[in-house]
Amino acid sequence: MAAGLGFLLYRLADDGRDSSSAASNTALSREKLLEVLKDLRKETSSALITLAGFALSIKEQTENKIDDAYLREVLMAQSPLKDQLKRAEQKVYDKHEVTEGQVQAAYFGTFREDS
């Protein structure tokens, strides 16, 4: 669950930039990564549930004819939840003394090795 949420957060926050260059040389352990992902889940769950509700409502209103990429773009551009999510993420990164780049690099490195 935490891994899936971590990936969702990454995909929502992805703005097309290559985040691997932002990652520090300090690798996160699997345990540390899981702690961060669990805290991200706790801190962002209410905003993500609200965002999912908005998306479902828009999908229903458009009878599922809206492109997912466009829907994501609209939600992230128009929704005040984007700022709420970013603040929640930063709170967790600060708590664990890590950067977003470190978490993303560890996430993709750790879970790619697991498959």
C-alpha positions as CSV (number, residue, x, y, z in Angstrom):
1,M,0.0,0.0,0.0
2,A,2.7,2.5,1.0
3,A,4.7,1.7,-2.2
4,G,1.7,2.2,-4.4
5,L,0.9,5.5,-2.7
6,G,4.5,6.6,-3.1
7,F,4.3,5.9,-6.8
8,L,1.0,7.8,-7.0
9,L,2.6,10.8,-5.3
10,Y,5.5,10.7,-7.6
11,R,3.3,10.5,-10.7
12,L,1.1,13.4,-9.5
13,A,4.0,15.6,-8.6
14,D,6.0,14.7,-11.8
15,D,6.4,17.8,-13.9
16,G,8.5,16.2,-16.6
17,R,11.9,17.0,-15.1
18,D,14.5,14.3,-14.6
19,S,14.5,13.9,-10.8
20,S,17.5,11.6,-10.8
21,S,19.9,14.5,-11.1
22,A,18.3,16.0,-8.0
23,A,19.1,13.0,-5.9
24,S,21.9,13.2,-3.5
25,N,24.7,10.6,-3.4
26,T,23.3,9.5,-0.1
27,A,21.3,6.3,-0.7
28,L,18.3,5.5,1.6
29,S,18.0,2.1,3.2
30,R,14.9,0.1,2.4
31,E,13.7,0.5,6.0
32,K,14.2,4.3,5.9
33,L,12.3,4.5,2.5
34,L,9.4,2.5,3.9
35,E,9.2,4.8,7.0
36,V,9.1,7.8,4.6
37,L,6.5,6.2,2.4
38,K,4.3,5.3,5.4
39,D,4.5,8.9,6.7
40,L,3.7,10.2,3.2
41,R,0.6,8.0,3.2
42,K,-0.5,9.4,6.6
43,E,0.1,13.0,5.7
44,T,-1.4,13.0,2.3
45,S,-4.3,10.5,2.4
46,S,-7.1,13.0,3.0
47,A,-5.9,15.3,0.2
48,L,-5.6,12.3,-2.2
49,I,-9.0,11.0,-1.3
50,T,-10.5,14.5,-2.1
51,L,-8.5,14.7,-5.3
52,A,-9.8,11.2,-6.3
53,G,-13.3,12.4,-5.6
54,F,-12.8,15.4,-7.9
55,A,-11.4,13.1,-10.6
56,L,-14.3,10.7,-10.4
57,S,-16.8,13.5,-10.5
58,I,-15.3,15.0,-13.6
59,K,-15.1,11.5,-15.3
60,E,-18.8,11.0,-14.5
61,Q,-19.8,14.4,-15.8
62,T,-17.9,13.9,-19.0
63,E,-19.1,10.3,-19.3
64,N,-15.5,9.0,-19.3
65,K,-14.7,10.9,-22.5
66,I,-11.9,13.0,-20.9
67,D,-8.3,12.0,-21.5
68,D,-6.5,10.9,-18.3
69,A,-3.5,13.0,-19.0
70,Y,-5.7,16.1,-19.6
71,L,-7.7,15.3,-16.4
72,R,-4.4,15.1,-14.4
73,E,-3.3,18.4,-15.9
74,V,-6.5,20.1,-15.1
75,L,-6.7,18.8,-11.5
76,M,-3.1,19.7,-10.7
77,A,-3.4,23.2,-12.3
78,Q,-6.8,24.1,-10.8
79,S,-6.8,22.4,-7.5
80,P,-5.6,24.0,-4.3
81,L,-4.8,20.4,-3.2
82,K,-1.6,20.5,-5.1
83,D,-0.1,23.0,-2.6
84,Q,-1.5,21.0,0.3
85,L,0.1,17.8,-1.1
86,K,3.5,19.6,-1.6
87,R,3.4,21.0,2.0
88,A,2.6,17.5,3.4
89,E,5.3,15.9,1.3
90,Q,7.9,18.5,2.4
91,K,6.9,18.1,6.1
92,V,7.7,14.3,5.8
93,Y,10.9,14.9,3.9
94,D,12.0,17.4,6.6
95,K,11.0,15.1,9.4
96,H,13.2,12.3,7.9
97,E,15.9,14.7,6.8
98,V,15.8,13.5,3.2
99,T,15.1,15.1,-0.2
100,E,12.4,14.3,-2.7
101,G,15.1,13.2,-5.1
102,Q,16.6,10.8,-2.6
103,V,13.2,9.2,-2.0
104,Q,12.4,8.9,-5.7
105,A,15.8,7.4,-6.4
106,A,15.4,4.9,-3.5
107,Y,11.9,4.1,-4.5
108,F,12.7,3.2,-8.0
109,G,15.9,1.4,-7.1
110,T,14.4,-0.6,-4.2
111,F,11.2,-1.7,-5.9
112,R,12.8,-2.3,-9.3
113,E,15.2,-4.8,-7.5
114,D,12.2,-6.5,-5.8
115,S,10.5,-7.4,-9.1
